[in-house]
Amino acid sequence: MSVNPVLKPLECNPDVFNKFLTKLGINDYEFTDVFGLDPDLLAFVPRPVRALLLVFPISETYETFKTAQDANYKHESNACWSQQTVGNTCGTMAVLHALANGVPNLGNGLGSDLIHQFQSLKEEDRHEFMETNPEIIALHKELADSGESSVSDDLSCENHYVCLTKSGKDIVELDGRRKGPLLRKFGLKGDDILNDSVSIVKEYLDREKESGNNDFAILALVDKS
């Protein structure tokens, strides 16, 4: 039985993720930093926000929460979701989740073809896309090498990406380490998810208050101006 590789992770840097979109030929959207959740800081984020990529610490507190929540998991969303089976590819998985669910126009380039391939697979088979698609693996490796952060030789990574985006009229949390898509909010009005997603992000922050771990970052996928 073959063992999936562990790759170098993507740096949480909008430049890296915007190179990702450029390489895919997706020209109508871009990633930007979200510097905080206070209303004054959120006002600087262009609207509409199509998706949020949240980077957070994989702490003992989080793992305990995740295990308990997964024990009662119910599959309540038809969002396009994939299990993550290739180590340290959570950044790429977050982008795939964002593009496969949150944007109305992928254009006609490589990105459109790849996302349509991703969407067309059955959920239980979708992990094979990241395992076997040479284009997306090569792109991940190229962009992982384009960041500014150093990565240890053992490729250990203590942080993880999840995607918050829109599926139909709902906000979903898409994480390849979970059992499936998580339905977070019903009845979203319009295309912008930012205000309705703030409380979800705050749940992550609140869980880590006692530990003092503030190693969080947020990127927003927005329409290119």
N, C-alpha and C positions, 0 to 999 in steps of 0.2 A: 504494500500500500504506500503510495507516495505521500509525503508530508508537505503541507503547504509552507512556503517560505515565510520568514519574518523580514519585512522590509523596513527601510528607514522611514520614520514618520514625517508627515508634512508639517512644516512650521506654521504656526497661526499668524500669518502675515498676509494682509490683503494683496500685496504684490504677487506672492506665490499663487494664491488662488485666482487672481485675475489672469496670470499666465496660463493657468489651467483652462479658463474659459477661452482665451485667445487660441490656444492650441486646438481646442475643440471647434473653433470657428463660430463660437457663440458671441455675437457682437452687441446684443441689445441689453445685456446685464453686466453688473460689476459688483465686486465685494468691497465693503468699506468697514472700518472699525466702528464698533459701538463702545464709547469710552465710559459709559456708566448708565445707570437706570434712573437717575434723577430726571424729572421733566425737562430741565434746562439743557441737559446733555442729549436727551433723546430728540430734542427739537433740531439738532444738527444732522440727524440721520435723514437722508433723502427718502421720500415716500413715492410709491408704495414699497414696503419691505416684503419681498416674496418669500424669504426664508431667513432663519437665524442659524448660524453654526455656533454652538456653545462648546467651549473647551473647559473641562473641569477635572479636578483631581480624583483619581480612582483610590479613594480612601477606604479604611475599614468601615467608617460610618456609612458611606455610600453602598458598599458591597452588602452590608447587612440589610439596608433598605431595599436594595434591588432583589436580593434573594427572597425577602418576605413578599414583595409585590409580585414577583414572577410566580410565586406559588399559587396565587389566585388569578393568574392572567386569563383574560377572556379576549378572544379575537373579535374586535368590534369595528374595525375599519378596513376599507378596501384600498387603502393607500398602497402605493408601490414601495415595498420594503424588501430588504435582503438581509439575511444573516451574514455576519462578517466572519470569514474563515481564514483570511490571510493576515498575519500579524502586522500591526501598526498601520493598517490601511484605513483606519476609521475616518481620516480626513477625506480621502477619496470617496469612501462610502457616503459621507455626509454630503458631498457635492452631488453624487449620483442621486441620492434621495431628494435633494433640493430641486434638481433639474427635472427629475422624473415626476414630480408632484406639483411644484410651486410656480412654474413659469408657463405662460400661455403660448410662447412662440420660440421654438428652438432653431428656427431657420432651416437651411437645407444642406448644412455641411456635415463634417465628421461627427460633431456632437449630436446632431439629430439622429444620425444612423445608429450611433452607439447607445443612446438613451432608448431608442425604439427597440433595439435588441434586448436591452435590459428589461424594459417593460413587458416584452412579449413572452419572457420566460415565466413558468409557473413559480409561485413564491418559494416552494420547497426546492426548486432548482436554480434560483436566481444567484445563489452564492457562487455558482460555477462561472458566472460572468467575470468576476474578479480573479478567479483562480486560473482561467484559461485564455482570457482575451489578451493577446500580446500587445495591442495598441494601448489599452488602459494601464497595463502593468508597466510598459515602457514610459508612459506619460507620468505615472506616479513616481517612478525612479528618477526621472529627469527633474521633476519639480521638487522632490525631496532633497536633491543635491543643490537646488538653487537657493535654499534658505540661508540665513545668517547664523543660525544656532548650531552648536556642536552637538553631536550625538555619540554616546559611548560605544565602544566596540561591540558590546553585547546587545546593542539595539534596545536596551531597556527603555520603557516609556511609562511614566506614572500618570499621564493625563490622557483624556479620551474626548473625542468629538461626538456630539449628537446633533441632529437636525430638527428644528421646529419649522413646520411649513403648513401650507394649506392643502387639504384634500377635500374636494367638494366644498362644503360650507363649514368644515370643521378644521381645527388646528390639531395636528398630529405630531407626536414625538417619534422620531425614527432613529433607531439605535441598533446596530448590527449585533450587539451583545445581549439584546433582550430576546424575548420569545416571539415577537412580532411587533407591528405598529401599535403605538399607544395613543388612544383617542383622548385628547386633553381638554378640548373646549368645543361645544356645539354652537351652531348657528352664527358663524362669523359673517359679518356684513361687509361687503366690499372685498378688495384684493389685499389690503394692508393688514399684516398680522402683528405689527410691532406692539401696539398698546395691549392687545390681548395676550401677548406672549410674555410680558414683563413679569406677571405673577408666577409663571412657570419657572422662569430663570431665578426668581427670588427664592423658590423652594430649594434649589440647589445651593444657593448662597447660605440660606438659613440652616441647612443641615450641617454645614461646616463651621458655623460660628464658634462652637465650643473648641474645636480643634485649632482654630486660628489659621486655617489653610485658606489663603486668598488667591490661589493660583488659578484664576479664571480669566477667560477672554471671550469676546463675542465678535463675530463677523456677521454683517447683514448683506444679503443678496438683494440688490435694488436695481431698478431700471437705470440704464446708462443715460446720463443727461446729454 
